Amino acid sequence: MGYLKNVDGYNEDIKPVRTDTTEVLVIGAGNAGMMASAAANEQGAKVTLIEKEKTINLMRVGLASVDSNAQKRAGTVIDKRELVESLASFAQHNVDERLLNTWADNSGETVNWLEDNILKPHGAHLKSEPDAMITSKAYQAFPTENDPTKDDKSFAQYGNWFLDYQKSHNIDLRFETSLVKLIKENDTVTGVIVKDLAKDEFYQINATKGVVIATGGYSANKDLLQKWDPLALKKNVYNDSPRSNGAGITSAMNIGAIKDEEPAETIFDRGLVPVGTKTEDMYYQTSTYDHWLWIGSYPFLKVNLRGERFSNESVPYQFIVNAASKEPGYLYAMIWDDNYSNYLEKIHMLGCARFGFPGYMKDKEAFIADTEQHIKDGLVVKADTIEELADKLHLPVESLKKSVEKNNQQVIAHKDDEFGKEAYRITPIEKGPFYGCILGGRILCTFDGLRINTNMEVLDENYNPIKHLYAAGNDAGGFFWGSYNDRVPGLAASHAQTFGRLAGKNVATGNHPKTTENSINDNIPVVEVDDQTDASSGASQL
């Protein structure tokens, strides 16, 4: 495997100026880390939570579960076995299905804990979203989403509340504290070396019960993307998780951990770029979702840079970006007309692109305002004719005209005889002014992480647990493969929080369920926004 260089350029031979001691150390104050530290504290452990930034990460809304209290109140019923098999099939079974079962069995309890301990004390609750309607036979959707809210009409952001919970329960939360390396003595992880960024000094933290890695994947690290997921650098022009540089994964691999061998990621189809952009020249890192086009996920006409339609637009968010990666230049154009806002509700999107709550755009006026802002920025263009629009987008005029004409014929025929888009999602392009933009992918996170067992213990090359080392969230692998399944709304956030909670419980107690599912080989033993919350507010329903 070889030794991986420190992602922050630190000299790992540095001598620490002091040594602190805790029982449980959690690295990363995001969805997994916040849950892990709370769970370990709940079990009576002395907990230290470190975070390299000055704030906690965005706590996600739209949380998936099976059998949550909110779902029971709403009468939302999900067949757990059907859901797990659907997730495994979506990944072509390139996952550890035992981890999928572990999530399904524990997701309800996790969101219930969040509701009871974080939301209810502040007058909020979780609302189950029963609508998971899709009409394409190629996909299966499930009503997994639970939304934090006070009024059932808007999201309740709970990051500050969770931060207050950590403080009131005497969790030692240290900001501007960056992981340098893990310390392993014999076969056991005993602690870490960290850097105090404010004081510019290195020190050691010993963790007598164990360490939980929850640093959030590696989407901000172009070198690691080139090594593990090179196509992502061609498909994506934005990264929406700039703090996720792979520090946790690489540190664990340097003491013998293994990771997923194939990439997994979440990519949104909402990345606006200037006309003429080349993907190899752009990888824009943002925590505030700059140049994010909400209607980018809507199934309007999409053509390649030659003006040719190339795919069914009525697919999961990431799939149109995948399809565009087989086209010249990896980017694509979206074309629509002045009546577009009247089609949005009937198109019936799920997840964060949904029209109205629990989507982010409450009505068509909100969508219009978002689009108009991008027109002012010069990233969405308007034209009185298709010919003028093609010229402004640098697309071949005759080719784009043919694609628009074909689109309008399909509206009349009430059938997409080219790629099979549902008839009700084919929208006419007739009324000027006409609109267009150039789009590319924006990666939210990577999912190919460290291999773990169902106790959240990190595995070595023999598939044995590394003692006292756990992983959760996007640092934990085996759960996703390839593209993200957005037909199970809130899955990524729930995966992070659920596995974070399990990791926190297990590291604090050492009580690991003794089931044969942990034996892979016969010789393996069975075993929000203020000065301290991230201001990001984008697609937080993953």
C-alpha positions in Angstrom: 0.0 0.0 0.0 2.8 2.4 0.9 2.8 5.3 3.4 0.5 8.2 2.5 1.9 11.6 3.1 0.2 13.9 5.6 -2.6 15.7 3.8 -1.8 18.9 5.7 1.9 18.7 5.1 2.8 18.2 8.7 6.0 16.7 9.8 4.8 13.6 11.7 8.0 13.2 13.6 7.3 16.4 15.5 7.7 16.1 19.3 4.5 17.1 21.2 4.8 19.8 23.8 2.4 18.1 26.2 0.2 15.1 26.6 -3.5 15.2 27.5 -5.6 12.2 28.5 -9.3 11.4 27.8 -11.3 8.2 27.5 -12.9 8.6 24.1 -11.5 10.9 21.4 -13.8 11.8 18.5 -12.2 13.4 15.4 -14.5 15.7 13.4 -17.5 17.7 14.7 -20.0 16.9 11.9 -23.0 14.7 11.8 -21.2 11.5 12.7 -18.8 13.1 15.2 -21.4 15.1 17.0 -23.5 11.9 17.4 -20.5 9.8 18.5 -19.4 12.2 21.2 -23.0 12.5 22.6 -23.4 8.7 22.6 -20.1 8.1 24.3 -20.9 10.7 26.9 -24.3 9.1 27.5 -22.5 5.9 28.4 -20.5 7.7 31.1 -17.2 8.2 29.2 -15.0 11.2 29.4 -15.2 12.6 25.9 -13.0 14.9 23.9 -14.2 16.1 20.5 -11.7 17.8 18.2 -12.5 19.9 15.0 -9.9 21.5 12.8 -12.2 24.4 11.8 -13.6 27.2 13.9 -17.2 25.8 13.7 -19.0 22.5 13.8 -20.1 21.2 10.4 -23.6 21.7 9.0 -26.0 19.4 10.8 -28.2 17.9 8.1 -31.9 18.1 7.8 -34.0 15.5 6.0 -32.9 12.3 7.9 -33.7 8.9 6.7 -35.0 6.1 9.0 -37.1 3.0 9.3 -39.7 3.0 12.1 -39.0 6.3 13.7 -41.5 7.8 16.1 -42.3 10.5 13.5 -43.0 7.8 10.9 -45.2 5.9 13.4 -47.2 9.0 14.1 -47.7 9.6 10.4 -48.5 6.0 9.6 -45.5 5.7 7.3 -44.6 2.0 6.9 -41.4 0.8 5.2 -40.6 -2.8 4.5 -37.1 -3.0 6.0 -36.1 -6.1 4.0 -37.3 -4.6 0.7 -35.4 -1.3 1.4 -32.1 -3.0 2.3 -32.3 -5.3 -0.8 -33.1 -2.2 -3.0 -30.1 -0.4 -1.7 -27.8 -3.4 -2.2 -29.2 -3.9 -5.7 -28.7 -0.2 -6.6 -25.0 -0.7 -5.6 -24.9 -4.0 -7.6 -24.1 -5.6 -4.2 -20.7 -3.9 -4.1 -21.5 -3.2 -0.4 -21.5 -5.0 2.9 -25.2 -5.8 3.2 -24.7 -6.4 6.9 -23.9 -2.7 7.3 -27.1 -1.9 5.5 -29.0 -4.1 7.9 -27.2 -2.4 10.8 -28.3 1.0 9.6 -31.9 -0.1 9.0 -32.1 -1.7 12.5 -30.7 1.4 14.3 -31.8 4.4 12.2 -35.1 4.8 13.9 -33.6 4.9 17.4 -31.0 7.5 16.2 -33.5 10.0 14.8 -35.7 9.4 17.9 -32.8 10.4 20.1 -32.2 13.5 18.1 -35.9 14.5 18.3 -36.1 13.8 22.1 -32.8 15.3 23.1 -32.1 18.1 20.6 -35.3 19.2 18.9 -38.1 18.9 21.5 -36.3 21.0 24.2 -36.4 23.8 21.6 -40.0 23.4 20.6 -39.2 21.4 17.4 -40.0 17.9 16.2 -39.5 15.6 13.3 -42.1 15.4 10.5 -42.3 12.2 8.4 -42.5 12.9 4.7 -44.8 10.1 3.3 -44.5 11.1 -0.4 -42.0 9.0 -2.3 -43.8 8.9 -5.6 -41.8 8.0 -8.7 -43.2 6.9 -12.0 -40.2 5.3 -13.7 -40.1 1.6 -13.4 -36.3 1.7 -13.5 -36.1 3.0 -9.9 -37.7 2.3 -6.5 -38.3 5.0 -3.9 -39.0 4.8 -0.2 -40.6 7.4 2.3 -37.6 7.4 4.6 -37.4 11.2 5.2 -37.8 12.8 8.6 -37.6 16.6 8.6 -36.8 18.8 11.7 -39.4 21.5 11.9 -41.4 23.7 14.3 -44.4 24.5 12.1 -44.5 21.7 9.6 -43.8 24.3 6.9 -40.1 25.1 7.2 -36.9 23.5 8.4 -35.6 23.9 12.0 -31.9 24.3 11.9 -30.5 22.5 15.0 -26.8 22.9 14.8 -26.7 25.5 17.6 -28.9 23.3 19.8 -26.6 20.3 19.4 -23.6 22.5 20.2 -25.3 23.6 23.4 -26.0 20.0 24.2 -22.4 19.1 23.9 -21.3 22.0 26.1 -24.0 21.4 28.8 -22.9 17.7 29.0 -19.3 18.6 29.6 -18.0 17.3 26.4 -14.5 18.7 25.8 -14.9 20.4 22.4 -11.7 21.8 20.9 -11.9 23.8 17.7 -8.9 24.6 15.5 -7.4 21.3 16.5 -6.1 19.3 13.5 -5.3 15.6 13.4 -1.6 14.9 12.6 -1.4 11.2 13.1 -2.8 8.2 15.0 -0.7 6.5 17.6 -0.7 2.7 17.6 1.2 0.7 20.2 1.4 -3.0 19.5 -2.0 -3.8 18.1 -4.0 -1.0 19.8 -4.7 2.6 19.0 -3.8 4.6 22.1 -4.2 8.2 20.9 -3.2 10.9 18.4 -0.9 13.7 17.8 -2.8 16.9 17.0 -1.9 20.5 16.1 -3.4 23.4 18.0 -3.8 25.8 15.0 -4.5 28.8 17.1 -1.3 28.4 19.2 0.7 26.8 16.4 1.9 23.9 18.6 1.7 20.1 18.6 0.5 18.0 21.4 -0.6 14.4 22.2 -4.0 13.2 23.3 -4.2 9.7 24.8 -7.6 8.0 24.6 -7.8 5.1 27.0 -11.0 3.6 25.5 -10.6 4.5 21.8 -10.7 6.9 18.9 -13.6 7.5 16.5 -12.6 8.9 13.1 -15.3 11.1 11.6 -13.5 13.7 9.4 -15.7 13.5 6.4 -14.1 11.8 3.4 -11.6 13.3 0.9 -13.5 15.4 -1.7 -11.4 18.5 -1.0 -8.2 16.7 -1.7 -7.4 16.7 -5.4 -4.4 14.4 -5.0 -6.4 11.7 -3.3 -9.2 12.1 -5.9 -6.6 11.6 -8.6 -5.5 8.5 -6.8 -8.8 7.0 -5.8 -11.5 8.6 -8.0 -9.9 10.3 -11.0 -13.1 10.6 -13.0 -14.5 12.8 -10.3 -12.1 15.6 -11.3 -13.5 15.5 -14.8 -17.1 15.2 -13.9 -17.1 17.9 -11.1 -16.4 21.6 -11.3 -17.3 22.3 -7.6 -16.6 20.7 -4.3 -19.2 21.6 -1.6 -17.2 20.0 1.3 -13.9 22.0 1.5 -13.0 20.7 5.0 -13.0 17.0 3.9 -9.4 16.5 2.9 -9.0 12.8 3.8 -7.0 13.3 7.0 -8.9 10.6 8.9 -8.7 7.9 6.2 -5.1 8.4 5.4 -4.0 8.4 9.1 -5.8 5.1 9.6 -4.3 3.6 6.5 -0.9 4.5 7.7 -1.4 2.3 10.7 -2.7 -0.7 8.7 -6.3 0.0 8.0 -7.9 -0.8 4.6 -10.5 1.2 2.6 -13.0 0.6 -0.1 -11.3 -0.3 -3.4 -13.8 1.5 -5.7 -15.1 5.1 -5.4 -18.5 6.2 -4.1 -19.7 9.7 -4.1 -22.6 12.1 -4.0 -22.7 14.5 -7.0 -25.3 17.2 -7.6 -26.3 18.3 -11.1 -26.5 22.0 -10.1 -23.0 23.4 -10.9 -23.3 26.5 -13.0 -20.1 27.4 -14.9 -19.3 30.2 -17.3 -19.7 29.4 -21.0 -16.4 28.1 -22.4 -15.3 26.5 -19.1 -13.1 23.4 -19.3 -13.5 20.9 -16.5 -9.7 20.4 -16.2 -9.3 24.1 -15.3 -12.0 24.3 -12.6 -12.5 22.7 -9.2 -14.1 25.4 -7.1 -14.2 24.7 -3.4 -17.1 26.3 -1.5 -18.9 25.8 1.8 -21.7 28.2 0.8 -22.9 26.4 -2.3 -21.9 29.2 -4.7 -23.4 29.2 -8.2 -25.9 26.5 -7.3 -28.9 26.3 -9.6 -31.9 24.7 -8.0 -33.7 23.9 -11.2 -30.6 22.1 -12.4 -32.0 18.9 -11.1 -35.3 19.3 -13.0 -35.7 17.2 -16.1 -35.7 20.0 -18.7 -34.0 19.5 -22.0 -30.3 18.8 -21.6 -27.8 18.6 -24.5 -24.1 18.0 -24.8 -21.7 20.7 -26.0 -22.6 19.8 -29.6 -26.2 20.6 -29.0 -27.4 17.0 -29.0 -29.6 15.4 -26.4 -27.7 12.5 -24.9 -29.7 11.0 -22.0 -33.0 10.7 -20.2 -33.1 13.7 -17.9 -35.5 12.1 -15.5 -33.0 10.2 -13.5 -31.3 10.5 -10.1 -29.3 13.7 -9.6 -25.9 12.1 -10.3 -26.9 10.1 -13.3 -27.1 13.0 -15.8 -23.5 14.0 -14.7 -22.4 10.4 -15.2 -24.0 10.4 -18.7 -22.3 13.7 -19.5 -18.9 12.2 -18.6 -19.3 10.1 -21.8 -19.8 13.3 -23.9 -17.2 15.8 -25.3 -16.0 18.1 -22.6 -17.9 16.4 -19.7 -20.2 19.4 -19.4 -23.7 19.9 -20.8 -26.3 22.6 -21.4 -29.9 22.9 -20.0 -32.5 24.7 -22.1 -35.9 25.9 -21.0 -38.5 28.6 -21.8 -40.3 31.4 -20.1 -43.2 29.2 -18.9 -40.8 27.0 -16.8 -42.1 28.0 -13.4 -45.6 26.7 -14.3 -44.2 23.2 -14.8 -42.2 22.8 -11.6 -44.8 21.5 -9.3 -46.3 18.9 -11.7 -42.8 17.5 -12.4 -42.9 16.3 -8.8 -39.3 16.1 -7.6 -38.3 14.3 -4.3 -35.7 15.3 -1.7 -34.1 18.7 -1.5 -35.2 19.6 -5.1 -38.9 19.2 -4.2 -41.3 22.0 -5.0 -42.4 23.4 -1.6 -41.5 22.0 1.9 -39.6 19.8 2.6 -37.8 21.2 -0.4 -35.8 24.4 -0.2 -37.8 26.4 -2.7 -41.2 27.1 -1.1 -43.0 28.2 -4.3 -42.4 29.1 -7.9 -41.5 32.6 -7.0 -38.6 31.3 -5.0 -37.4 29.3 -8.1 -37.7 32.4 -10.3 -35.8 34.5 -7.8 -33.0 31.9 -7.7 -32.8 31.8 -11.5 -32.9 35.5 -11.9 -29.9 35.9 -9.5 -27.9 33.6 -11.8 -28.9 35.7 -14.8 -27.5 38.7 -13.0 -24.3 36.8 -12.4 -24.1 35.9 -16.1 -24.2 32.2 -15.5 -27.8 31.8 -16.9 -28.4 33.4 -20.3 -31.6 34.7 -21.9 -32.3 35.1 -25.6 -35.3 36.0 -27.7 -34.7 33.1 -30.1 -33.1 29.7 -30.0 -30.5 30.8 -32.5 -29.4 33.6 -30.3 -29.4 31.3 -27.3 -27.2 28.8 -29.1 -24.8 31.6 -30.0 -24.6 32.8 -26.4 -24.0 29.2 -25.1 -21.4 28.5 -27.9 -23.5 25.6 -29.1 -24.0 24.6 -32.8 -27.1 26.5 -33.9 -28.7 23.9 -36.2 -28.0 21.0 -33.8 -29.7 22.8 -30.9 -32.6 23.8 -33.1 -33.1 20.1 -34.0 -33.0 19.1 -30.3 -35.6 21.7 -29.4 -37.8 20.7 -32.3 -37.6 17.1 -31.3 -38.4 18.0 -27.7 -41.5 19.9 -28.8 -42.6 17.0 -31.0 -42.4 14.7 -28.0 -44.6 17.0 -26.0 -47.3 16.7 -28.7 -46.8 13.0 -29.1 -46.9 12.6 -25.3 -44.0 10.2 -25.6 -40.2 10.3 -25.4 -39.3 7.8 -28.1 -35.6 8.6 -27.8 -34.7 8.0 -24.1 -38.0 7.2 -22.3 -38.6 10.2 -20.1 -42.0 10.1 -18.6 -44.5 12.0 -20.7 -45.6 14.4 -17.9 -42.0 15.5 -17.5 -41.5 16.5 -21.1 -41.9 20.3 -21.1 -42.3 22.5 -24.2 -39.8 25.1 -25.3 -42.0 27.5 -27.1 -42.4 30.8 -25.3 -39.6 33.3 -25.3 -37.5 34.6 -23.8 -35.6 31.3 -23.8 -33.1 30.3 -21.1 -29.9 28.3 -21.0 -26.8 27.5 -19.0 -23.8 25.3 -18.9 -23.8 22.8 -16.0 -21.3 20.4 -14.5 -21.2 18.2 -11.4 -20.6 19.4 -7.9 -19.4 16.7 -5.5 -20.8 16.9 -2.0 -18.8 14.1 -0.5 -17.0 10.9 -1.1 -18.3 7.6 0.5 -15.5 5.2 -0.2 -14.0 5.0 3.3 -12.3 2.7 5.7 -13.6 -0.8 5.9 -15.5 -1.4 9.1 -17.5 -4.2 10.7 -21.0 -3.8 12.2 -19.5 -2.6 15.5 -18.0 0.3 13.5 -14.5 -1.0 14.2 -11.9 -0.3 11.5 -10.5 -3.4 9.9 -6.9 -4.2 8.9 -5.7 -6.1 5.9 -6.6 -9.4 7.4 -10.1 -8.1 8.1 -9.5 -8.1 11.8 -10.5 -5.1 13.9 -7.8 -2.6 14.8 -8.3 -2.4 18.6 -9.8 0.9 19.9 -10.2 2.4 16.4 -13.7 3.2 15.0 -15.0 5.1 12.0 -18.3 6.6 11.1 -19.8 9.0 8.5 -18.0 9.4 5.2 -14.8 8.0 6.6 -16.6 4.6 7.0 -16.9 2.5 3.9 -18.7 -0.6 2.8 -22.1 1.1 2.7 -22.2 3.0 -0.7 -20.8 2.2 -4.1 -20.7 4.4 -7.2 -23.5 6.9 -7.3 -25.8 8.0 -4.4 -29.3 6.7 -4.3 -31.4 9.9 -3.9 -34.6 7.9 -4.1 -34.0 7.1 -0.4 -34.2 10.7 0.9 -31.8 11.5 3.8 -29.8 8.3 3.6 -26.3 9.8 3.7 -27.1 12.1 6.7 -28.8 9.2 8.5 -25.9 6.8 7.7 -23.5 9.4 9.3 -25.6 10.0 12.4 -26.6 6.4 13.0 -23.1 5.0 12.6 -21.8 7.9 14.6 -24.1 7.0 17.5 -23.2 3.3 17.3 -19.5 4.1 17.2 -19.9 6.3 20.3 -21.8 3.7 22.2 -19.3 0.9 21.3 -16.1 2.8 21.9 -17.4 3.9 25.4 -18.6 0.5 26.5 -16.5 -2.0 24.6 -19.6 -4.1 24.5 -19.7 -5.4 21.0 -22.5 -7.7 19.9 -21.0 -11.1 19.4 -22.6 -12.2 16.2 -21.1 -14.3 13.4 -21.7 -11.5 10.9 -18.4 -10.0 11.9 -16.4 -13.0 10.8 -15.3 -12.6 7.2 -12.8 -15.5 7.4 -12.9 -18.5 9.6 -9.7 -17.4 11.4 -11.2 -14.0 12.4 -12.4 -13.8 16.0 -16.0 -12.9 16.5 -16.1 -9.7 18.1 -26.4 26.8 12.2 -25.4 29.8 12.2 -23.3 31.6 14.7 -19.7 31.8 15.5 -19.5 28.1 16.2 -21.8 26.6 13.6 -21.1 26.3 9.9 -23.1 28.8 7.8 -23.5 26.4 4.9 -27.1 25.9 3.9 -27.5 23.9 0.7 -28.7 20.4 0.0 -28.7 19.2 3.5 -31.2 16.4 3.1 -28.7 13.8 1.9 
